[in-house]
Amino acid sequence: MKGKRFEEDERGVEGLPVRLIVVLVVGVIALSAMVAAVNSFKPQRTLTAAVTEVSGKDGNLLQISSTGEGVVQKTWTCYVNVTDEKGDPVSGASVILYGLGGAGSGVTNSKGVAYIKNTNNIRLNANQNSGYLTLEVSAPGFHTYKNENALAVIRVN
């Protein structure tokens, strides 16, 4: 054995082709799994939402008439329209309206409209004549939508 040169010694290459094939197969399987995982991710779509009616009046303005600090006693309702980037209604979206110490929520119907009745305990301070409620909307497959000035509350004396 001492007399053979490296090129003539067959022991060094006996398992080499099999090992290369195994590594190649494992690498191809791992690569295909990564490609399949990347292709399965779908980008999230965009939501748009707006308060369209408050207490039977079009728009996003709630007028209250009271003086001094205190909880808003007026019973009120609002409708929120939720659409996707194409303008199509989004059903089943969770809609939350909060701020000024209160909160209310609803879920959109098949027309993309959520009905929210009388968020509880909103209040304007004694020296505060206006404030805003924040609208937050979430739905599966969509980015969360947030508008910090979605509904204006104005004190009218």
C-alpha positions as CSV (number, residue, x, y, z in Angstrom):
1,M,0.0,0.0,0.0
2,K,2.9,2.3,0.7
3,G,4.0,2.2,-2.9
4,K,0.7,3.5,-4.4
5,R,0.3,7.1,-5.2
6,F,-2.7,9.2,-4.1
7,E,-4.3,9.1,-7.6
8,E,-4.2,5.3,-7.6
9,D,-5.7,4.8,-4.1
10,E,-9.4,4.0,-4.5
11,R,-10.3,4.1,-0.8
12,G,-10.6,7.9,-0.7
13,V,-13.4,8.1,-3.2
14,E,-15.5,5.0,-2.3
15,G,-18.2,6.9,-0.4
16,L,-17.8,10.4,-2.0
17,P,-20.4,10.2,-4.8
18,V,-23.0,8.8,-2.5
19,R,-22.4,11.5,0.0
20,L,-22.6,14.2,-2.6
21,I,-25.9,12.8,-3.9
22,V,-27.4,12.8,-0.4
23,V,-26.3,16.3,0.3
24,L,-27.7,17.4,-3.1
25,V,-31.1,15.8,-2.4
26,V,-31.3,17.2,1.1
27,G,-30.4,20.7,-0.3
28,V,-33.1,20.5,-3.0
29,I,-35.7,19.4,-0.5
30,A,-34.8,22.3,1.9
31,L,-34.8,24.8,-1.0
32,S,-38.2,23.6,-2.3
33,A,-39.7,23.9,1.3
34,M,-38.4,27.5,1.6
35,V,-39.8,28.4,-1.8
36,A,-43.2,26.9,-0.9
37,A,-43.3,28.8,2.4
38,V,-42.5,32.1,0.7
39,N,-45.2,31.5,-2.0
40,S,-47.8,30.8,0.7
41,F,-47.5,34.2,2.3
42,K,-50.0,36.6,0.8
43,P,-49.5,40.3,1.4
44,Q,-52.2,41.9,3.6
45,R,-54.7,44.2,1.9
46,T,-55.6,47.7,2.9
47,L,-58.8,48.8,4.7
48,T,-60.6,52.1,4.6
49,A,-63.2,53.1,7.1
50,A,-65.3,56.2,7.8
51,V,-68.0,57.3,10.2
52,T,-70.8,58.1,7.7
53,E,-73.8,58.9,10.0
54,V,-74.2,60.0,13.6
55,S,-77.7,60.1,15.2
56,G,-79.5,60.2,11.8
57,K,-77.3,63.0,10.3
58,D,-74.8,62.5,7.6
59,G,-71.1,63.0,8.5
60,N,-68.9,62.4,11.5
61,L,-70.0,65.1,13.9
62,L,-71.8,64.5,17.3
63,Q,-73.2,67.7,18.7
64,I,-74.0,67.8,22.4
65,S,-75.6,70.6,24.4
66,S,-74.4,70.8,27.9
67,T,-72.3,73.0,30.1
68,G,-69.6,72.1,32.5
69,E,-67.8,68.8,33.0
70,G,-69.7,65.6,32.8
71,V,-70.7,62.5,31.0
72,V,-72.5,63.0,27.7
73,Q,-76.1,62.2,28.4
74,K,-77.3,62.3,24.8
75,T,-78.3,58.9,23.4
76,W,-76.6,58.6,20.0
77,T,-75.7,56.0,17.3
78,C,-73.3,55.9,14.4
79,Y,-72.7,53.9,11.3
80,V,-69.2,53.1,10.0
81,N,-68.6,52.0,6.4
82,V,-65.6,49.7,5.8
83,T,-64.2,49.0,2.3
84,D,-61.1,47.5,0.8
85,E,-58.7,49.2,-1.6
86,K,-61.0,48.5,-4.5
87,G,-64.0,50.0,-2.8
88,D,-65.7,46.7,-2.1
89,P,-67.4,46.2,1.3
90,V,-65.6,44.2,4.0
91,S,-67.9,42.0,6.0
92,G,-67.0,40.6,9.4
93,A,-64.5,43.4,10.3
94,S,-64.3,44.4,14.0
95,V,-64.9,48.1,14.5
96,I,-64.0,49.9,17.7
97,L,-64.7,53.5,18.5
98,Y,-63.0,54.9,21.6
99,G,-61.8,58.0,23.3
100,L,-62.9,60.8,25.7
101,G,-63.2,58.1,28.4
102,G,-65.6,55.8,26.5
103,A,-65.7,53.0,23.9
104,G,-68.1,51.2,21.7
105,S,-67.8,48.4,19.1
106,G,-69.5,46.6,16.3
107,V,-69.0,44.1,13.5
108,T,-69.6,44.9,9.8
109,N,-72.5,43.2,8.0
110,S,-72.4,41.9,4.4
111,K,-72.6,45.5,3.1
112,G,-69.5,46.5,5.1
113,V,-71.5,48.7,7.6
114,A,-71.1,48.5,11.3
115,Y,-73.7,49.9,13.7
116,I,-72.4,51.3,17.0
117,K,-74.8,52.4,19.6
118,N,-73.9,55.0,22.3
119,T,-70.3,54.5,23.3
120,N,-70.3,54.4,27.1
121,N,-69.4,57.3,29.3
122,I,-67.7,59.7,26.9
123,R,-67.0,63.0,28.6
124,L,-65.9,66.5,27.8
125,N,-64.1,68.4,30.6
126,A,-65.4,71.7,31.8
127,N,-63.0,73.8,29.7
128,Q,-63.2,71.5,26.7
129,N,-65.7,72.3,23.9
130,S,-64.6,69.6,21.5
131,G,-62.8,66.3,21.3
132,Y,-62.4,63.3,19.0
133,L,-63.0,59.6,19.1
134,T,-60.6,57.2,17.5
135,L,-61.8,54.6,15.0
136,E,-59.9,51.3,14.8
137,V,-60.9,48.5,12.3
138,S,-59.4,45.1,11.9
139,A,-60.2,42.1,9.7
140,P,-58.4,38.9,8.7
141,G,-56.1,39.4,5.8
142,F,-56.1,43.2,6.1
143,H,-53.8,45.7,7.8
144,T,-55.4,47.3,10.8
145,Y,-57.0,50.7,10.0
146,K,-56.8,53.5,12.6
147,N,-58.1,57.1,12.4
148,E,-57.6,59.2,15.5
149,N,-60.0,61.9,14.4
150,A,-62.8,59.7,13.1
151,L,-65.7,61.3,15.1
152,A,-65.8,64.8,16.3
153,V,-67.7,65.6,19.5
154,I,-68.6,69.3,19.8
155,R,-70.3,71.1,22.7
156,V,-73.0,73.5,21.5
157,N,-74.4,75.8,24.2
